[in-house]
Amino acid sequence: MALGIDTVFVWVTDLEGSLDWYLRFGIEPGPRHGDFQRMQTEGARFALHQGRRPTGDPTAVVGFGVVSLETEIERLDGLGIVPIDGITDTGSARFTTFADPDGNQIQLVQRTG
């Protein structure tokens, strides 16, 4: 059975601070329900959830597709959001990783094949 992504939750310690970071990153907010902030993305649901993480480990890496990786890196750099690594090229995709205010890894992915 092949399963598709339905929802990605990212645990955050400061919902307002994280919301500001994701807005600058380019993701608009959707409805809020208490400590749960849905974000407007295409495809899978993406939401910020304020609270204590189940463990001390980072949450899952979330990858967002882009048309031009370099264009987005330049745009984010102008907003003070810089990658934590270089560009990786797998042959079928190119990506780089950012860290949100809580250290969650957020990737931008450009499919190349």
KETI-994911 format. One record per residue (C-alpha): residue number from 1; x, y, z. Coordinates in nm, 2 decimals, padded with zeros to 4 digits, always signed. Layout:
N
PT   k     c1     c2     c3
PT NUM      X      Y      Z
...
! end
This chain:
113
PT   k     c1     c2     c3
PT   1 +00.00 +00.00 +00.00
PT   2 +00.14 +00.34 -00.10
PT   3 +00.06 +00.62 +00.15
PT   4 +00.07 +00.99 +00.08
PT   5 +00.15 +01.26 +00.33
PT   6 -00.17 +01.39 +00.49
PT   7 -00.05 +01.62 +00.78
PT   8 +00.29 +01.74 +00.91
PT   9 +00.29 +01.88 +01.26
PT  10 +00.59 +02.09 +01.38
PT  11 +00.63 +02.14 +01.75
PT  12 +00.72 +02.49 +01.85
PT  13 +00.79 +02.65 +02.19
PT  14 +00.68 +03.01 +02.08
PT  15 +00.39 +03.00 +01.84
PT  16 +00.40 +03.37 +01.76
PT  17 +00.77 +03.38 +01.71
PT  18 +00.75 +03.07 +01.48
PT  19 +00.46 +03.21 +01.30
PT  20 +00.66 +03.52 +01.22
PT  21 +00.95 +03.31 +01.09
PT  22 +00.73 +03.09 +00.87
PT  23 +00.56 +03.41 +00.73
PT  24 +00.90 +03.55 +00.63
PT  25 +00.98 +03.21 +00.49
PT  26 +00.68 +03.25 +00.26
PT  27 +00.40 +03.04 +00.42
PT  28 +00.08 +03.21 +00.51
PT  29 -00.13 +03.12 +00.81
PT  30 -00.46 +02.95 +00.80
PT  31 -00.71 +02.89 +01.08
PT  32 -00.59 +02.88 +01.44
PT  33 -00.74 +02.65 +01.71
PT  34 -00.58 +02.72 +02.05
PT  35 -00.22 +02.61 +02.03
PT  36 -00.26 +02.47 +01.68
PT  37 -00.19 +02.70 +01.38
PT  38 -00.26 +02.56 +01.04
PT  39 -00.05 +02.70 +00.76
PT  40 -00.16 +02.74 +00.40
PT  41 +00.03 +02.50 +00.18
PT  42 -00.05 +02.30 -00.13
PT  43 -00.08 +01.92 -00.10
PT  44 -00.02 +01.80 +00.25
PT  45 -00.15 +01.99 +00.56
PT  46 +00.12 +02.17 +00.75
PT  47 +00.06 +02.30 +01.10
PT  48 +00.26 +02.45 +01.39
PT  49 +00.17 +02.31 +01.73
PT  50 +00.29 +02.50 +02.04
PT  51 +00.38 +02.27 +02.33
PT  52 +00.63 +02.03 +02.47
PT  53 +00.78 +01.79 +02.22
PT  54 +00.72 +01.42 +02.30
PT  55 +01.10 +01.38 +02.31
PT  56 +01.40 +01.61 +02.31
PT  57 +01.48 +01.52 +01.95
PT  58 +01.41 +01.74 +01.65
PT  59 +01.08 +01.68 +01.47
PT  60 +01.06 +01.53 +01.12
PT  61 +01.23 +01.72 +00.83
PT  62 +00.97 +01.90 +00.62
PT  63 +01.05 +01.96 +00.25
PT  64 +00.88 +02.23 +00.04
PT  65 +00.90 +02.22 -00.34
PT  66 +01.03 +02.52 -00.53
PT  67 +01.09 +02.61 -00.89
PT  68 +01.43 +02.77 -00.84
PT  69 +01.64 +02.69 -00.54
PT  70 +01.88 +02.97 -00.59
PT  71 +01.60 +03.23 -00.62
PT  72 +01.45 +03.12 -00.29
PT  73 +01.78 +03.10 -00.11
PT  74 +01.85 +03.46 -00.22
PT  75 +01.50 +03.58 -00.12
PT  76 +01.53 +03.42 +00.23
PT  77 +01.89 +03.55 +00.28
PT  78 +01.75 +03.90 +00.23
PT  79 +01.52 +03.83 +00.52
PT  80 +01.79 +03.70 +00.75
PT  81 +01.70 +03.33 +00.70
PT  82 +02.01 +03.14 +00.59
PT  83 +02.06 +02.77 +00.51
PT  84 +02.24 +02.55 +00.77
PT  85 +02.41 +02.36 +00.49
PT  86 +02.50 +02.38 +00.12
PT  87 +02.30 +02.26 -00.18
PT  88 +02.29 +01.88 -00.21
PT  89 +02.23 +01.74 -00.56
PT  90 +02.10 +01.38 -00.58
PT  91 +02.06 +01.38 -00.96
PT  92 +01.68 +01.39 -00.93
PT  93 +01.65 +01.68 -00.68
PT  94 +01.85 +01.96 -00.54
PT  95 +01.79 +02.08 -00.18
PT  96 +01.91 +02.28 +00.11
PT  97 +01.81 +02.29 +00.48
PT  98 +01.71 +02.57 +00.71
PT  99 +01.64 +02.56 +01.09
PT 100 +01.33 +02.73 +01.23
PT 101 +01.35 +02.90 +01.57
PT 102 +01.31 +02.57 +01.75
PT 103 +01.57 +02.39 +01.54
PT 104 +01.32 +02.20 +01.32
PT 105 +01.48 +02.12 +00.98
PT 106 +01.29 +02.28 +00.69
PT 107 +01.41 +02.20 +00.34
PT 108 +01.36 +02.36 +00.00
PT 109 +01.36 +02.10 -00.28
PT 110 +01.39 +02.16 -00.65
PT 111 +01.31 +01.85 -00.85
PT 112 +01.54 +01.81 -01.15
PT 113 +01.43 +01.48 -01.30
! end
